[in-house]
Amino acid sequence: MKPQELALSFELITEADMPELTVVMTRAFDDDARKHLGQERGGPEGYDNGDFFRRWLFGYRESVGYKVVLEGEVIGAIIVWILEPGHNVLGTMFVDPHFQDIGVGRQTWRFVESTYPETKSWRLATPDWAIKNHHFYQKCGFRKVESDPIIPETEGQTIYFKDMCEGLAQRNDQT
């Protein structure tokens, strides 16, 4: 059965959104740390005080961030890096644990792909232990790769790649 489309909206992140987004991000990453690592807290540097956004979203002109909103409530966010040659990076994506497993992630990823149709490829890195993330990215068409020229290799991270031209070629062959 196909999940029902949610009435999500995607709005550009501003500095004013940081306090609310930091609360949601902290909840999401701490939930993962509890489930997968048996730790009460855990996430990338600055995930719980806004520094993550200051560094990775507001620190680069290539970064674009969208908050995910459902019925006026911010329930997640995504940061993408849109690079000149069209080989883009998913920097982060998170959903409040109260809204996971209902299609928010899939719908958010479809939004990203439709917003950047000229993308030739997407890539990302996710922690090795984040099994749920691995399943999600594979469902979205990503495949594990050993290395990537854009994503630096970091111990404890798995790199994923999605060739958007490959899917386009397959669709064109079928028409």
Sequence and secondary structure as in RCSB ss.txt:
>XXXX:A:sequence
MKPQELALSFELITEADMPELTVVMTRAFDDDARKHLGQERGGPEGYDNGDFFRRWLFGYRESVGYKVVLEGEVI
GAIIVWILEPGHNVLGTMFVDPHFQDIGVGRQTWRFVESTYPETKSWRLATPDWAIKNHHFYQKCGFRKVESDPI
IPETEGQTIYFKDMCEGLAQRNDQT
>XXXX:A:secstr
       EEEEE  GGGHHHHHHHHHHHHHHHIIIIIS S   STTTTTSHHHHHHTTT TTEEEEEEEETTEEE
EEEEEE  TTSEEEEEEEEE GGGTTSSHHHHHHHHHHHH TT SEEEEEEETT HHHHHHHHHTT EEES  SS
S   TTEEEEEEEHHHHHHHHHHH 
